[in-house]
């Protein structure tokens, strides 16, 4: 199983974060259509820069797991940070 981390910063674009989460989710669904046994090639999670929850640019909370608390990941994705969040990303 490939472990995917989506690292989010305060004021991350919610649509960008959700769009990145849709990719492994769709990949998990399609192989099962023709397979006889359950198969889940991807496991994904949102990780924060720090803390446990962050507010997206829209103000909605994104539930995250603690950074470094879930072991290693095979792929790390960072959603676009268009608005105020880009300064935090640049410091990261």
Long-range contacts (C-beta under 8 A, 24 or more apart in sequence): 1-40, 1-41, 1-42, 1-43, 2-41, 2-42, 2-43, 2-74, 2-75, 3-42, 3-43, 3-44, 3-45, 3-71, 3-72, 3-73, 3-74, 3-75, 4-42, 4-43, 4-44, 4-45, 4-73, 4-74, 4-75, 4-76, 4-77, 5-44, 5-45, 5-47, 5-73, 5-75, 5-76, 5-77, 6-44, 6-45, 6-46, 6-47, 6-77, 6-78, 6-79, 7-46, 7-47, 7-48, 7-49, 7-67, 7-76, 7-77, 7-78, 8-46, 8-47, 8-48, 8-49, 8-54, 8-56, 8-62, 8-64, 8-79, 9-48, 9-49, 9-54, 9-81, 9-85, 9-88, 9-89, 9-92, 10-49, 10-54, 10-55, 10-84, 10-85, 10-88, 11-55, 11-56, 11-57, 11-81, 11-83, 11-84, 11-85, 11-88, 12-54, 12-56, 12-57, 12-62, 12-79, 12-80, 12-81, 12-85, 13-56, 13-57, 13-79, 13-80, 13-81, 13-82, 13-83, 13-85, 14-56, 14-57, 14-58, 14-60, 14-62, 16-79, 16-80, 17-46, 17-56, 17-62, 17-79, 19-79, 20-77, 20-79, 21-46, 45-70, 49-88, 49-92, 57-82, 57-83, 57-84, 57-85
